[in-house]
Amino acid sequence: MNKSTHFFGQSVFGQLISLIDNKIISQNSRKYNADYYVKKFTTKDHLISMLFGVFAKVSSLREVSGAMLGLSGKTKHFQLESLPYRSTLSDANKRRTSDVFAGIYNDLLKQYHYLFSDSRILQVIKKQIEIFDSTTISLFQDILKCVGRMPANGKRKGGIKMHTIINVDELVPKMVWFTSAATNDHFLLNKLKFDSNTIYVFDKGYNDYVAFKRFCDNETGFVTRIKDDAVYSVEEELYIDQCIHSGVLEDQIIEITVKENGQTSRLKLRKVTFYGYFFF
């Protein structure tokens, strides 16, 4: 008897792929000309192949290609039309813009937003809270050890820096940008969309008085930690009501100096000091 090339039931991976609307893929493919002059390995095949690599936890194109070629004849369940060879994957990664996959991701996020969104915080403060930060992914340190700017400790950063923005009510990021590891964290500040209904939260690595002024000018809230050597003047001491949690030590209106384009201006901010709790 000949062996059947079909599964009796749909695989878990196939079920996940079925959640991706083909219209979303085709619309983004046309928008970014991702399939221009492509005969076989389409945007959809590329997307499925890379998702397979993520779920299979492989670490190279050779592993992705080898694992998928091993499924020859059994790929209908996850809608793969063209099996990728290593060279095919490599060429596709080089030629096809990553913008098409960003577009697919954002459209899927809009479609399935209601499934993983927790609106409890929004109901309390009536505003969205978004957190942003960056992390460095080291790549081939022995080879790329000379890449990047030279910090005080003499060790250069070789690799990729990932800048991420996530809504505190959601489980997945709404935006991810990749840059060289030497790129300053302030890069992300230029990508933010100022919105009076949003409060951004970030650490003191992003302290930038010009950016603070931009937030205030656009009526966009932000929360961060002030640097230890920050220079400011206290303009007003605000009353701390007894109903406020005892962790609040000070509530002040401060004023800082902002220097931009050769001009100097003063900016008022609110500084709240908390008593820290440490658990061991």
C-alpha positions as CSV (number, residue, x, y, z in Angstrom):
1,M,0.0,0.0,0.0
2,N,1.2,3.5,-0.8
3,K,1.6,5.8,2.1
4,S,-0.9,8.7,2.2
5,T,0.6,12.2,1.9
6,H,-2.3,13.7,3.8
7,F,-3.0,14.0,7.5
8,F,-6.3,12.8,8.8
9,G,-6.7,16.0,10.9
10,Q,-5.5,19.5,10.7
11,S,-2.3,20.2,12.6
12,V,-2.1,22.9,15.3
13,F,0.2,24.9,13.1
14,G,-2.4,24.7,10.3
15,Q,-5.1,25.9,12.5
16,L,-3.0,28.9,13.5
17,I,-2.3,29.7,9.9
18,S,-6.0,29.5,9.1
19,L,-6.6,32.5,11.4
20,I,-4.7,34.7,9.0
21,D,-7.1,36.2,6.4
22,N,-5.8,35.8,2.9
23,K,-7.2,39.2,2.1
24,I,-4.8,40.8,4.6
25,I,-1.8,39.1,3.0
26,S,-2.8,40.0,-0.6
27,Q,-3.7,43.6,0.3
28,N,-0.3,44.2,1.9
29,S,1.5,42.3,-0.8
30,R,0.0,44.7,-3.4
31,K,0.6,47.7,-1.2
32,Y,4.3,47.0,-0.9
33,N,4.8,45.3,-4.3
34,A,6.1,42.3,-2.4
35,D,5.3,39.8,-5.1
36,Y,6.6,41.9,-8.0
37,Y,8.2,39.5,-10.5
38,V,7.8,36.6,-8.1
39,K,6.6,33.3,-9.7
40,K,6.6,30.8,-6.9
41,F,7.7,31.8,-3.5
42,T,5.0,34.3,-2.7
43,T,4.6,36.6,0.3
44,K,2.2,34.0,1.9
45,D,4.7,31.2,1.4
46,H,7.5,33.4,2.9
47,L,5.3,34.3,5.9
48,I,4.3,30.7,6.6
49,S,7.9,29.5,6.3
50,M,9.2,32.1,8.8
51,L,6.3,31.4,11.2
52,F,7.2,27.7,11.0
53,G,10.8,28.6,11.9
54,V,9.6,30.5,14.9
55,F,7.2,27.8,16.2
56,A,9.8,25.1,15.5
57,K,12.5,27.2,17.4
58,V,15.0,26.8,14.6
59,S,18.0,29.1,14.5
60,S,19.1,29.1,10.8
61,L,17.7,29.2,7.3
62,R,19.1,25.7,6.7
63,E,17.1,24.3,9.6
64,V,13.9,26.0,8.3
65,S,14.4,24.7,4.8
66,G,15.4,21.2,6.0
67,A,12.4,20.8,8.4
68,M,9.9,22.0,5.8
69,L,11.3,19.9,3.0
70,G,10.8,16.9,5.3
71,L,7.1,17.7,5.2
72,S,6.9,17.4,1.4
73,G,3.5,16.3,0.3
74,K,1.9,17.3,3.7
75,T,1.9,21.0,3.4
76,K,-1.7,21.6,2.3
77,H,-2.9,21.7,5.9
78,F,-1.0,24.9,6.5
79,Q,-1.5,26.4,3.0
80,L,2.1,26.3,1.8
81,E,2.2,26.3,-2.0
82,S,6.0,26.3,-2.6
83,L,8.6,24.6,-0.4
84,P,11.5,26.9,0.4
85,Y,15.1,25.9,-0.3
86,R,17.8,27.7,1.7
87,S,18.8,29.8,-1.2
88,T,15.2,30.7,-1.9
89,L,14.7,31.8,1.7
90,S,17.9,33.8,1.6
91,D,17.0,35.6,-1.6
92,A,13.4,36.3,-0.3
93,N,14.8,37.8,2.9
94,K,17.1,40.0,0.9
95,R,14.7,41.2,-1.7
96,R,11.2,41.3,-0.1
97,T,10.7,44.4,2.1
98,S,10.0,43.8,5.8
99,D,7.3,46.5,5.6
100,V,4.8,43.9,4.1
101,F,5.1,41.7,7.2
102,A,4.8,44.8,9.5
103,G,1.6,45.6,7.6
104,I,0.2,42.1,8.0
105,Y,1.0,42.1,11.7
106,N,-0.7,45.5,12.3
107,D,-3.8,44.4,10.4
108,L,-4.0,41.2,12.4
109,L,-3.6,43.2,15.6
110,K,-6.6,45.3,14.6
111,Q,-8.6,42.3,13.7
112,Y,-8.0,40.3,16.8
113,H,-7.5,43.2,19.2
114,Y,-10.6,42.3,21.2
115,L,-9.4,38.8,22.1
116,F,-6.4,39.8,24.2
117,S,-7.2,43.4,25.2
118,D,-7.9,44.1,28.9
119,S,-9.6,47.4,29.3
120,R,-9.7,47.6,33.1
121,I,-6.9,50.3,33.2
122,L,-8.6,52.3,30.5
123,Q,-11.9,52.3,32.4
124,V,-10.1,53.7,35.5
125,I,-8.0,56.5,34.1
126,K,-9.9,57.0,30.8
127,K,-6.6,57.0,28.8
128,Q,-4.4,54.4,27.1
129,I,-1.0,53.6,28.8
130,E,1.8,52.6,26.5
131,I,5.2,51.4,27.6
132,F,8.3,51.6,25.4
133,D,11.9,50.3,25.9
134,S,14.8,48.8,24.0
135,T,16.9,45.7,24.2
136,T,20.2,44.7,22.5
137,I,20.5,41.3,20.7
138,S,24.2,40.4,20.5
139,L,25.2,38.8,17.2
140,F,28.5,37.0,16.5
141,Q,30.4,39.0,19.1
142,D,33.8,37.6,17.9
143,I,33.1,38.9,14.4
144,L,31.2,42.1,15.2
145,K,33.0,43.1,18.3
146,C,34.3,46.2,16.6
147,V,30.9,47.4,15.5
148,G,29.2,50.4,17.2
149,R,30.2,53.4,19.2
150,M,33.0,53.1,21.9
151,P,31.5,53.5,25.4
152,A,33.4,54.5,28.5
153,N,34.2,50.8,29.4
154,G,35.9,50.3,26.1
155,K,33.4,47.5,25.0
156,R,31.6,48.2,21.8
157,K,28.1,46.9,21.2
158,G,27.8,44.6,18.2
159,G,24.4,43.4,17.1
160,I,20.8,44.6,16.8
161,K,18.8,46.9,19.0
162,M,15.1,46.2,19.2
163,H,12.8,49.2,20.1
164,T,9.4,48.2,21.3
165,I,6.1,49.9,22.2
166,I,3.4,47.9,24.0
167,N,-0.1,48.9,25.3
168,V,-0.2,47.9,28.9
169,D,-3.7,46.4,28.4
170,E,-2.4,44.0,25.7
171,L,-0.2,41.0,25.4
172,V,1.7,41.8,22.2
173,P,3.6,44.9,21.1
174,K,2.0,47.4,18.8
175,M,5.2,48.5,17.2
176,V,8.8,47.0,16.9
177,W,11.7,48.7,15.2
178,F,15.2,47.1,14.6
179,T,18.3,49.3,14.4
180,S,22.0,48.8,14.9
181,A,23.1,48.2,18.5
182,A,24.9,51.6,18.5
183,T,21.7,53.5,17.8
184,N,20.7,55.7,20.7
185,D,17.5,54.9,22.6
186,H,16.2,58.4,21.7
187,F,15.6,57.1,18.2
188,L,12.2,55.7,19.3
189,L,11.0,59.2,20.5
190,N,10.8,60.3,16.9
191,K,8.5,57.3,16.1
192,L,5.9,58.1,18.7
193,K,2.5,59.4,17.8
194,F,1.5,62.2,20.2
195,D,-2.1,61.7,21.4
196,S,-3.9,63.5,24.3
197,N,-5.6,60.2,25.1
198,T,-2.3,58.3,25.7
199,I,0.2,58.3,28.6
200,Y,3.7,57.0,27.7
201,V,5.8,55.2,30.3
202,F,9.6,54.8,29.9
203,D,12.8,54.7,32.0
204,K,15.4,57.4,32.5
205,G,17.5,56.2,29.6
206,Y,15.1,58.2,27.4
207,N,15.4,61.5,29.5
208,D,15.4,64.3,27.0
209,Y,14.1,67.7,27.9
210,V,13.3,68.6,24.3
211,A,11.2,65.5,24.1
212,F,9.5,66.4,27.4
213,K,8.5,69.8,25.9
214,R,7.2,68.0,22.8
215,F,5.0,65.8,24.9
216,C,3.6,68.8,26.8
217,D,3.1,70.9,23.6
218,N,1.0,68.0,22.2
219,E,-0.9,67.5,25.5
220,T,0.4,63.9,25.7
221,G,1.1,62.5,29.2
222,F,4.3,60.7,30.1
223,V,5.8,59.1,33.2
224,T,9.5,58.5,33.7
225,R,12.3,58.5,36.4
226,I,14.3,61.6,36.8
227,K,18.1,61.4,36.6
228,D,20.1,61.8,39.8
229,D,21.9,64.8,38.5
230,A,18.9,66.6,37.1
231,V,18.9,70.3,37.5
232,Y,15.5,71.9,38.4
233,S,13.8,74.3,40.7
234,V,10.8,73.5,42.9
235,E,7.9,75.9,42.1
236,E,5.2,74.5,44.3
237,E,4.6,71.8,47.0
238,L,1.3,70.0,46.4
239,Y,-0.8,68.8,49.3
240,I,-0.8,65.0,49.8
241,D,-4.2,63.9,51.0
242,Q,-4.5,61.3,53.7
243,C,-6.3,59.0,51.4
244,I,-3.3,58.8,49.2
245,H,-1.1,55.7,49.6
246,S,1.6,56.3,52.2
247,G,4.3,55.5,49.7
248,V,4.0,59.0,48.3
249,L,6.6,61.2,50.1
250,E,6.5,64.4,47.9
251,D,4.3,65.9,45.2
252,Q,5.9,68.9,43.6
253,I,5.7,71.2,40.6
254,I,9.2,71.7,39.2
255,E,10.6,73.8,36.4
256,I,13.4,72.8,34.1
257,T,15.4,74.6,31.4
258,V,14.9,73.4,27.8
259,K,17.5,74.3,25.2
260,E,16.4,73.8,21.6
261,N,17.7,75.3,18.4
262,G,19.8,77.8,20.2
263,Q,16.8,79.0,22.2
264,T,16.1,78.6,25.9
265,S,12.7,78.1,27.5
266,R,11.3,77.0,30.9
267,L,9.0,73.9,31.2
268,K,6.9,73.0,34.3
269,L,6.6,69.3,35.2
270,R,5.1,67.3,38.1
271,K,7.6,65.4,40.2
272,V,6.3,62.7,42.6
273,T,8.6,61.0,45.1
274,F,7.7,57.5,46.3
275,Y,9.0,55.5,49.2
276,G,10.5,52.3,47.7
277,Y,9.6,48.8,49.1
278,F,12.0,46.0,48.7
279,F,11.2,42.3,49.2
280,F,13.9,39.7,49.7
